[in-house]
Structures are given as structure tokens and as C-alpha cells.
């Protein structure tokens, strides 16, 4: 196992991040259902892809800890894109739920 994942701390971070992302997706699913919110497919895709891709960065670092992490590198660019997708998705979801909550008052 140590040969495959030389940086096992990053593997643990990947597991924790997947758990966090799964929890956030579940919470927003329940909020969408409760407020009967029809969410834009762009928001749903951004949330889903971002939630899958963010932990992949930790997984890549667990396998190859010496990956160049500078924002101008391929890895940095992919991670920046993933963070951007996640932010767009969850910010849009929060806005949709907040809007529905205000309208339900």
C-alpha cells in the first residue's frame, strides 16, 4: 500500500474530502426537495463534477507527492478549474435555496 500511495496523508485527505462533498450534496438534495426548487442543470453539473474532482487532487498527490502544484502547471490549472466549478455550483445552489426560502415566508 505504501508503494502505491507514498503520501498516505494525502489519501486520508481525499477520503475526508469525498465524505465532505457527499454530505454537502446530500444536504442540498434535501433542501431542493424541501423547498421544491428546480435547479439549473449548470448548477447541478458544476456541483457534481466539482465534488468529484476536488478530492482527485489529493488522490493524485497521494500517488505522486512531487507533482508540480504551481497554478500555471497542468495540475494547478485542473485544480483551479475544479475549485471554480465547485464554487459556481454551491454558490448557485445556495442562492437558489435562499431565494426559495424567502419566497416561502
N, C-alpha and C positions, 0 to 999 in steps of 0.2 A: 504494500500500500504506500509506503514511504517513497518507493521508486517512482510510482505513478503520480503522486502528489507530494513533491518535495516541500511545499509550503502548506502544511495541513491547516495552519491558522486561517489561510485564505479559503480553504474548503469549508471550514466551520462558518466563516462569514457568508459564504454562498448559501449554505443551508439556512442560516438565520435570515438572510435577505429574502430567500424564497418563502419562508414562513411569514415574514412581514408582508410581502406582496400578496400572498394568498389571503391573509387576514384583511388587508385593505380592499381587495377585490370582493371578498365576501360582504364586508360592511357596506360597500357601495351598492352591491347587488340588492341587499336587504333594504337600503334606503330608496333605491329606484323602485322596488316593488311596493314599499310602504306608501310612497308619495305618487305612485303610478306615473313615473317620469319616463317619457320616451326620449332616449338619449341619442344624440347624433352618432352615426357609425364611426365618424372620425374620432370621437372621444373614446368609444369602446375599443377601437383598434389601437389607439395610442396607449390606453391603459393596459391592454393585454400584451402588446408587443413590448412596451416598456417594462412591464412587470416580469416578463420572461427574460429580457436582455440584460437588465441591470445586474442580476446575480451571475450572469455568464462572465462578466468581467472578473469577479472574484474566482470563479472556476478556472478561467484562463491563467490567472496569477498563481493559483494553487498548482497547476500543471507546469507552468513556466514562469517562475518568480522574477526572472530577469527581463521580462518584456518591457520595451521602452514605453513609458507611460506619459510622455510629453503630449500635450494637446495636439501638436502638429503631426504626431505619429498616426499610423493606421489604427492602432488600438485606442489611442486617445480620441481620435475622430469618431470611432464607433461608439465609444462610451459617452461622448458628448451628445451624439445623436440619440442614444438610448435615454439619457437623462432628459433631453429636450422632449422626446416623445412622452416619457413618464409625466413630466411636468404639465404638458399640454393636456394629457388625458385626465389626470387627477384634478387639475385646476378647473377644467371644463366640467368634470363630474361634480365637483364641489359647488360650482356656480349653478349648475342645473338643479341640484338638490336644494340649495339655499333659495333659489327662485321659486321652486315648488313649495317649499316650506312657508315662505312669505305669502304666497297666494292662498295657502290653505288656512291662513289666520282669519 
